[in-house]
Amino acid sequence: MSFDLVLFGGTGDLAWRKLMPALFQAFRHGSLPAGGRIIGVARDDLSDDAYRAFIKARFDEVELDKRPSQQEFARFAAMLNFLRLDVTKPADFARLAEMIKARQADTVVMYVATAPGLFTSVVEQIAAAGLNGPSTRVVLEKPLGHDLASNRAINEAVRRVLSEKQVFRIDHYLGKPSVQNLFALRFGNALFEPLWRRENIANIQITMSEDLGVEKRGAFYDHTGALRDMVQNHALQLLCAIGMEPPINAHADAIRDEKLKVLRALKPWTPETLQQHVVRGQYAAGISNGAAVPAYTDEPGVAPNSQTETFVALRAEIANWRWAGVPFYIRTGKRLATRDARIVVNFRPTPHAIFSTPAGAANRLVINLQPKDGLELHLLAQGADKRLASGQRSSTQLAPVQLDLDFDKRFGSERVGAYERLLLDVIEGRLNLFVRSDEQEEAWRWVEPILDAWRQDSQGPRPYAAGTWGPSAASAMIARDGFCWSEEC
Ligand code: BG6
């Protein structure tokens, strides 16, 4: 199957950091269909060879085992082309159309990895140049919009020129192997499903913490913030994967219908819950990985008096029969103690205790997304007998033990990274792991009251020292329900 992959933003951050290494991995694994052409598109003035040299420099930075040899790069680079294009100029799109039409590839993928403000005009220009035929697929990177209205405007513009089947809205968390495993755990195994409900589960915690700061993306991030960058998309998609009903089959719309129901069932915000169930923070200077690091407001590109949040913790509830009353805590932030993404399912304690157990001990299932990809099941078991203070011997004290499944070890190099999987899915036309417009709109509808409340709140984000777990208010929020974050207990 021949394909053309046009990469708008071909010299940008995403193409450089994620897409090119992912395409190379797919090429190396032999999973990129032969007969492919990759066209980097940007305003820069580069020849094909200069573009190849630019991309080659990227591979000097990747881990050794992901680095191509000279020969491998030469074979990969033969697929790479460059086209200078200004997205505001129809004549440039006409040149692109000529290039594409001359080849008549089976599939044409337009990957829009530009600044989000350009999405609408790129999609309109693609159509005006006659490039929106049935073999075309358009990939839209997040963030798709800045709020509900701008998200709708983009989706409407897209709908005018493309059918929903042609649109691949990417959320790279859905491509992570651990998220595939969450679906496998829930819908490929019978064991957990009967337990997966309010009667057995006390609370669920979704943590996506990063130790890095905003790096070189200060200007972008300062207009975005953690709620738009991580919660509206990645965190809510994870929440859907945990909370959804089993779909009737594995087809894209069956899965997306169920995710949509979860988003629709999210309990709406009230002035009280906005006050008590949302914490926003911003990192101050601190120590990260042993080195002193600056405050967010001292990062390049960030306004000195910025009120942008680099941390959010919130408590959500899915108001339906399965989940009513079960808190879903979401927490994400930059410059936190460690890089870690995990979902923790805390089960209720036994209804009647005949053993003595350590305080607060109960079963817990941990789905580790990164850096480790695996599952932990925390159980209580009979440990060694203990001599009590009274001098008596106790054989009824249970000790916490853990079943540990390391998917990296088990499947090793057979595993593919998120962008690699998603890029291949686009080329093959599989929409399962992409987000439908109605899901996205529902997610924006739910987060928007938080943004509105913050605009009216003069207090601003709470400072936290870089290298910690965020503002103490996040622990106070969960403690009010009688729980604690998984690293605290
Ligand atoms: C991106 C955000 O979507 O996800 C970044 O824009 C964030 O700010 C990144 O760093 C995190 O992804 P991962 O896969 O490294 O957890």
Boltz pocket constraint, residues with backbone or C-beta under 6 A from the ligand:
constraints:
  - pocket:
      binder: B
      contacts: [[A, 210], [A, 229], [A, 341]]
      max_distance: 6.0
